[in-house]
Amino acid sequence: MKLPIRTQTFLLDGDYVGFEFEARVNPPWGEFIDKIEAIEKADQNQPQEVLARLYDLVRVIAVSWNFVDEVGKTIPLSPAGLRKIPLELLQMIILRAREVIERVPLAPSGGSLSQSVQGARIARLNISKQKSAEHLGKSPTK
């Protein structure tokens, strides 16, 4: 048995009527969190670095799209293709997929993605503190 891959097709509007993309709405948790954290850690004064991290996130969620450039040539879903789409289109992809992912219940209590991301960060911090304390031969502090 394999893990299911759930996707949703997003129909864009405004200047992008007719454009659509299919996004995975259940991406691998660890990889998704790693990409979000990489965006947050990127030097915000270095646009190329921020864009590179955004591209990494898109590759985790994007399955397919029907994008074409200004002369009608297909833009491939690839690192090179990601560089050819306008920033506002990249933002639309991320925002639309994020809306769906955030609605997915992540626990029986109905926790949200943002709550789970925060929980994952706290857990990583606690593990890091514990490993550091063990390395120093001390008991971990909370």
N, C-alpha and C positions, 0 to 999 in steps of 0.2 A: 504494500500500500504506500502511496506517495502523499506528501503534503499537498493540499489543494492550492492552486494559484487562482485567486479571485481578482477579476479585473472589472473595470468600468470604462465605458467610452464616454468621453467628454466632447460635447459639441460646443464649439466656441462661437462667440458673437462679436458684435461691433465690426471692426475692420477685418475680423477673421471669420466671418460667416462662411460656412462650408469647410472650414478646417476642423479636424477632430483628432483626438489622440486617445489611445487606450492606455490606461495606467493600472498597475498592480496596486490593489488596495489592501493587500496583506503581505507587504514586503518582509523579508527576513528581519526580525526585530533588531538584532545586534548590528547588522550592517546599516539599517535605517538610522539607529541612534548614533552610530559612529559618524555617519555623514552629516547629521544635524549638528553634532558637537564640533566637527571639523569646520563647518560654516561659522559657528559661534567663535571658534578660536582663530579663525583667519584674520589677518591684519586688515581691518576695515579701511585703512588708508591705501591698500594695495588692491585696486579693482580686479586685476588679473587673478590674484590669489582667491578673492571671494568668488569670482566667476568660475574658476576651476573647481572649487568646492561645490558650487551650485550644480555644475555639470555632473559631478560625481553623484549627487543626490538624484538628479533626473534619471541617470542610468539605472538606479535601483528601482525606480517606480515606473518608468516609461516602457511600454511593451511595443507599441507601434504608433505611427501617425501618418497623416496624408499631406504633410506640409510641402509646399512648393515655393520656389523663390519668385522674385518679381518678373521673371521671364517664363515662368511655368515649369521650370526644371525641378524634378523631385529632390527634396532635401532628405538625405538618408538619416536614419536614426543611428548616429555614430558620433564619436567625439568631434569629427570634422563637421558633421551636420549640425550638431549642437552649437557650434561656433557661428553658424550661418543664420540662425534664427534671431529675430529682434529680442532685446532684453525683455520687453513687455510681454512677448509670447512665452518666454521662459518663465516669467513670473506667473502668468496665467496657469501654466502647467503645474507649477509647484503649489500654487494656492488652491486650485481645484482638487488636486490629489490629496492635499493636506486636509481639506474640508471633509472628504470622505473617510480618510484614515482616522481622523479624530472622532468621528461618529461611531467607529467600530468599538463595541464594548470589549475591554481588555481583561476584565475580571468579573466574577459572579456579582460583585458589588456594583458593577456598572461604571468602574473608573474610566476616566478619559485618557487620551494619549498624553496630554500635558501632565496629568497626575502620574502616569506611568513613567514618563521620561524623567520627571523629578524624582520618583522613587528609584529608578535605575541609577541616577546620578548619586543619590544618597548611599545606595548599596555599594556602588563603586568606591565612593569616598571612604566608607566604613571598612571595606576590604583593604583598601590602600593603607589606611591607618593601622589596621590589624597587622598587615605584613610588615610595615615599618617598625611597629612595636616589637613584633617577634624577632625581627632582624637585630634590634637593639637589646633583646632579652628582657623586655619590659612587658607588663600587661597592658593591653590596649585600653585607651580611654575613650569615653563616649562623648 
